[in-house]
Amino acid sequence: MTLLTPESWSSYELIDTGGFEKLERFGSVVLSRPEPQAIWPKSLTDAEWQNRAHAVFKKDKGSQEKGEWVLNAKMDEKWFIPYQQQGLDLTFKLSLSSFKHVGIFPEQAVNWPFIHRNVSALPVEKPRILNLFAYTGAASLSARQAGAEVTHVDAVRQVITWSRENMEASGLDNIRWVVEDALKFVKREVRRGNTYHGLILDPPAYGRGPEGEKWLLEEHLNELLQVCAELLDKEQYFLIINLYSLGFSALILENLMKAHFGERANSEFGELYLRDGFSKRLPLGVFYRFSSIE
């Protein structure tokens, strides 16, 4: 099992974790957000957290995700941060959402160079890449910047708009945007006989499609992977899947992937994590990835 964390990124810093919270810097903006896995004590005092944070997310009573931001200092409604590493030159728009998210998951930065590297190495003129549950599109941009034909699927139209802003801020174009339930989309692609050289999946624990379709990870992931196995090109390929659900271990994901994709060369699985300024390691999901490229 492999533990992966992003390389040093000047635009992002995990300052401290603990007390079911995390203190982070995105560019020049410092935020305090809930983090259910940070069960240990904070290293800094509550007063130090309060003094540093431009905004603090407060959950609504009885909700695990929804809430509101309390501003401690004046800040812009949106701001931009760059990501320039390993051949990538991207720009992301950040903003405070009512679900504690800001538009980017920093731990996923371990996958962006992997995507860029594999797209660039595939012996295909224009690799076809499918990004499911694609959120604001960092993975899509990584593939597009390497020259891929990218299909970006998400169920939330506002998130697609956000992704388009990231594409334009990064100087890119011609990503195919699809607002649809992911499972419906892949089933239709199989019926049409379409295949992809790269699959990127980041399914949530639960969610809703644009027509109210219900997504539950433990109920639908098995079927999704079964269909995706038919979509992946047989000769030139890579795949990444990330899960952020407390009920799914890396070993569960390994069993699922081997059941549907078999034993693959160059495969790895394990946990993604971020290290805070006091060397505490915050686990932020499990991953599995493999590639036909040596």
N, C-alpha and C positions, 0 to 999 in steps of 0.2 A: 504494500500500500504506500502511496506517495503523498507527501504533504507539499502543496504548492502555495507560494505567496508571491505577489508582484514584486518586480524590481523596484528600487527606489524611484519615486515619481514626485518631482518637485511641486506639482500642483495639488498633491493630496498627502495628508498626514493623519494617521490615527494617533491622537494625542494621548488618550487615556481610555480605559474601559473599567467597568465594574458597577455594582449596584443595579444591574439590569439596564445599563445605559452605555453609550459610547460618545466620546467627544472627538470630533473630527474637524479637520481644516480642508476646505475645498477652495483652492486659490487663496484669497485673502479672507474668506468667510469661515468662521468657526461655528459649528452647530452641535447641539446636544440632542441625541435621539434615543428612544428606547432600543434595547438590544436584549432579547430574552435569554440568550446564552451566556451573557456576561454576569455570571452569578457570584463572582468573587468580589472582594472589596475594591473600591477605587484607590488609586495611588495618590491622586491629588485630592484636596479637600473640596467639599461642596461649594465653599466660597470661591475657590480658585476656578472651579468649573463655571460658576455663575459669572465671574469677572471676565472669563475668556470668551464665553459663548455670545455670538451675535443674536442667536435665536435658539429657543428651547421648545421641543415638541412635547405637547401634553395630550395624552390619550383621552378620548371621551370615555366616560364611565361605562363599563361593560363591554368596551370594544378593544380588540387586540391590535387594530391597525389605524382606524380613523381617529382624527383628533384635530388639534389646531396648533399653530406655531405662535409662541409668545416672543415678541422681539425685545431684546435687551439693548439693541443699538440700531441706529439707522442703517439700512442696507437696501440695495437695489432689488426689485422684484425678480429680476433674472440677471445672471452673470455667466461668463464663459471661461472655460479653462482648457489649456492645450494638453495633448498627449503626443509626445515626440520620442519614440523609442523603437529600436530594431526595424527601421525602415518605414515606420508609420508616422504620419503627421496629421493628426486629427484635432478637431475642436468640438467641445461639447457645451451645450447650453444647460445651465442648472437653474432650478427654481424650486420654491418650497411648495409641496403638494399637501393635500389634506390627509394623505395616507403615509406620512412621514418620509416618503421618498423624495429625492432631489433630482432625479434624472440619470443617475449613474450608479452602478454597483462596483466600487473600486476593486474588490477581490477578483472580478472578472477580467481584469487587466492581464492576468496570466494567460488567458485564452486569445487575446487579440493578436499578439505576435505569432502564436501557433497557427491561427487562421491565415494571416498574411503570408507566412512562410509556406504553408501547404498549398495555398492557391497559386503562389508564384512558382512552386516546384512541380505542380501537376503538368504532365506532358499533353496538355489540352489547350487549344487556342483560346477559348473562352469558357473556363469552368463554370458550370451552373451550380449555384449555391442557394440553399433554402434555409432561411432563419425563421424558426417557429417560436411563438411567444416572444417576439423579438424586441419588445419594449422600445426604448429610445434609440436603438440601432447601432451601438458601438461595434458589435460583431459584424453587422451588415456593412458598416463603413470600412472595417478592416479588410473584408473580402473584396469590396468594390475598389478600394485603393490599390489592391493587387491585380486588378483587371478582370474580376469575375462578373458574370451576369447574376445579379442578386435578386431573389424574391424574398420580400420581408413581410411576414404575416403576424398580425396582432389583432385582437378583438376590439380594441379601444381606438376609436377614430382620433381622439385628441392626442393619443400617444403616437400615432402615425404622423400627425402634424408636427409633433416635437421631433420625431426622427428626421423628417424632411428638413427642419431647421438645422439639425446637426449636419446633415449631408451638405447643405448649402454653405454652412459655416466652415466646413472642411474642404470646400472647393471641389466637391464631387457632384455627379449627376447620374441619371438613368438607373436608379434603383426602382424595381417594380414593387409598388405598395399594394397590399391586399388586406382589407378589413374583413376578417372572417374567423369563424371558429377553426382552430388548428386541426382538430380531428376530421371535421368535414372536408377541409381543404385537402389533406393528404389522401383521403379516400378517393376524392375526385381525381386527383393527379394520377393515382394508380390506375383508375378506370381509363384515363386518357393515354396511358402508356408512357407517361413522362418519367424521367429519372434525373437525379442530381449527383454531381460529383462530391458535394459537401453538404452535410446536414448539421445544423446547429439547433439544439433544443434547450430551452430554459423554462420548463413548465412550472407553474406555481402550485402550491398545495391545494388551492381552490380558486375558482374564478367563474366568470360568466362570458358567454359568447355574445356577439352583437344582437342576436335574436333571442337572448335569454338562455342559451344552451348552458347546461351545468357541467363544470369541470371539477372533478375530484381526483387528485393524484393517485390515490390508492385504488380507485375504481377504473380509471381510464388509461393509466400509463402503459399497462401491459398491451392493450389493444393498439395504442399509438405506436409503440415500438414494433409491433408485428407488421403494421402497415409501412412504417418507415424502412423496414428491412427490404421491402419490395421496391422502394423508391431509390435506394442507394445504388449508384453505378457499380457494376460487378468487378471492374478492373482498376479504375482510377478513382480514389475516394478518400475522404476523411469524415470523421464524425466527432462531435462534442455534445455531451449532455451534462447539464448541471441541475442539481436538485437542492432546494433550500427548504427542507421539511424536517422537523425534529424526529419524526417517526421513521425516516429512511436513512439507514447506515450505508457506508460505501460498499459493504459486502452484499447488501440487498441489491444495490444497483449493479454490482458485478454479476450476480446471478441472473438478473433480468437481461443484461446485455448479452451474456454468453448464450442464454436461451434463444434469443432472437437473431443474433449476428454470428454466433459461433466463436471459436478461438480466432483472434485476429493478431497478426504481427503488429509490432509497434504500438501495443495497447498499454494504457496505464489508467489507474483509478486511485481514488483516495479522497482527501479533504482539501478544500481551499481555506486559507486563513489569512488574517492580517495581524501584524505585530504592532502593538502600541509602543509609545515612547518609554515604557518601563519593562519592555521585553515580554509582556504577557501576550499569548497567542490566542486570538479570537477566532474560533471556527465559524465558517460562513458557508457551509454547504458541502456537498459531495459532488464528485465529477467522474466521468469516464470518457476517455477519448482514444481514438486509434486512427491510423492513416496507412495508406498504401505506399507512402513515401518513406524511404529509409532515413 
